Amino acid sequence: MERVYFVNGFMDAGKTTFIQSLIEEAYFKIDETTLLIVCEDGDVEYDDYLMDMLKVEIRYIYNQEDFTPEKLLKLEEEINPARIIIEFNGMWSRKDLILPETWTDIMEIAILDAGMFELYARNMKSSLSEQVRNAFMVIFNNCNDVEDKIPAFRRNIKAVNPKGNIIFRDKNGEELSIIFEDQLPYDLNADIIEIKGDAYSIFYLDSMENPDRYLNKRVKFKARVIKDKGVTKNSFLAGRYAMTCCELDMTLFGFICDYAGADELKIDEWIEIDGFMNKEHFADYNVTVPICKVKLIRKCETPKKEIVDII
């Protein structure tokens, strides 16, 4: 078997439409059998005639307790497919899901309804995060009425899955061509860019993705000292935690800071950093990250809200 395509997303996000369109694509067609495992009934149904023509065998698993490695392997043995596509139930837990050990080539794809994204992010953050965490591709459908929010949606996905490929489509399924010149909650042209409250998460994610945008910009932000010794004796790590999934799943949004007085800092103390942004390439990891050349540090009180939001 070549590959397993694992398609996840909440009801009515467009999973069935996506899978059926994918199967019809010339580059995706194969002469061998495809096993399609469907875990929920949506408004759109598969075209039985088309599925038969394209050698797609559909099997249904409607109970989560039946979605087991043993059941999946039994279906694979019965159909003997060249590949498997799974339309997963977005209300089932992806986090605790166990797939057969022999399925080593799994491509995860998350399908999201852009019009519902904020609602799900507020009320079902854990489930949403698990849908996109390991996705090779994240597709937002129905973006027509929320184009001004797309940069924020993109930052949210990147916070959970930095390597994911994100695609935005309109109501007709056409991909949108978007240049991400984000509407940032601070003035990039100010003499001193002051980062306040939840704007820290946007500042961190945007600077990680666009370090050149911040080169030689003077910034001021509050952060916690995470590590009093960084990559050199005159550097330290400072940042804030963001809740990307649930209260038990915190992600550190931290910057390497160059500062001659690093020895005077104490782990976990809160400080206000005033400095200039730069970037540095780490050859061992083949990554370029923003760093802060600290000019001044002032000790400050712990913020009333220590954990920053992403949305």
VENUR-V860020 format. One record per backbone hydrogen bond with DSSP energy under -1.0 kcal/mol. NH is the residue of the N-H (numbers start at 1). CO is the residue of the C=O. If there is no record, write none. Layout:
nh=NH co=CO
nh=NH co=CO
//
This chain:
nh=2 co=82
nh=4 co=105
nh=5 co=84
nh=6 co=107
nh=7 co=86
nh=8 co=109
nh=13 co=10
nh=18 co=14
nh=19 co=15
nh=20 co=16
nh=21 co=17
nh=22 co=18
nh=23 co=19
nh=24 co=20
nh=28 co=25
nh=34 co=55
nh=35 co=83
nh=36 co=57
nh=37 co=85
nh=38 co=59
nh=39 co=87
nh=51 co=47
nh=52 co=48
nh=53 co=49
nh=54 co=50
nh=55 co=52
nh=56 co=51
nh=57 co=34
nh=59 co=36
nh=61 co=38
nh=66 co=63
nh=67 co=64
nh=68 co=66
nh=72 co=68
nh=73 co=69
nh=74 co=70
nh=75 co=71
nh=76 co=72
nh=77 co=73
nh=78 co=74
nh=79 co=75
nh=80 co=76
nh=82 co=33
nh=84 co=3
nh=85 co=35
nh=86 co=5
nh=87 co=37
nh=88 co=7
nh=92 co=89
nh=97 co=94
nh=103 co=100
nh=104 co=102
nh=107 co=4
nh=109 co=6
nh=110 co=137
nh=111 co=8
nh=112 co=139
nh=114 co=141
nh=116 co=113
nh=120 co=116
nh=121 co=117
nh=122 co=118
nh=123 co=119
nh=124 co=120
nh=128 co=124
nh=129 co=125
nh=130 co=126
nh=131 co=127
nh=132 co=128
nh=133 co=129
nh=135 co=132
nh=136 co=108
nh=137 co=108
nh=138 co=165
nh=139 co=110
nh=140 co=167
nh=141 co=112
nh=143 co=169
nh=146 co=143
nh=149 co=146
nh=153 co=149
nh=154 co=150
nh=155 co=151
nh=156 co=152
nh=157 co=153
nh=158 co=154
nh=159 co=155
nh=161 co=157
nh=164 co=161
nh=165 co=136
nh=167 co=138
nh=169 co=140
nh=170 co=174
nh=173 co=170
nh=176 co=168
nh=181 co=179
nh=182 co=180
nh=184 co=182
nh=190 co=187
nh=193 co=218
nh=195 co=220
nh=199 co=196
nh=200 co=197
nh=201 co=198
nh=203 co=199
nh=204 co=200
nh=205 co=201
nh=206 co=202
nh=207 co=203
nh=208 co=204
nh=209 co=205
nh=210 co=206
nh=213 co=210
nh=214 co=211
nh=216 co=277
nh=217 co=214
nh=219 co=275
nh=220 co=193
nh=221 co=273
nh=223 co=271
nh=224 co=239
nh=225 co=269
nh=226 co=237
nh=227 co=237
nh=230 co=235
nh=235 co=232
nh=236 co=257
nh=237 co=227
nh=238 co=255
nh=239 co=224
nh=240 co=253
nh=242 co=251
nh=243 co=308
nh=244 co=242
nh=244 co=249
nh=245 co=249
nh=249 co=246
nh=251 co=242
nh=253 co=240
nh=255 co=238
nh=257 co=236
nh=258 co=292
nh=259 co=234
nh=262 co=259
nh=264 co=261
nh=265 co=262
nh=268 co=225
nh=269 co=266
nh=271 co=223
nh=272 co=298
nh=273 co=221
nh=274 co=296
nh=275 co=219
nh=276 co=293
nh=277 co=217
nh=278 co=291
nh=280 co=289
nh=282 co=287
nh=286 co=282
nh=287 co=282
nh=289 co=280
nh=291 co=278
nh=292 co=256
nh=293 co=276
nh=294 co=258
nh=294 co=292
nh=295 co=274
nh=296 co=274
nh=298 co=272
nh=300 co=270
nh=308 co=241
//
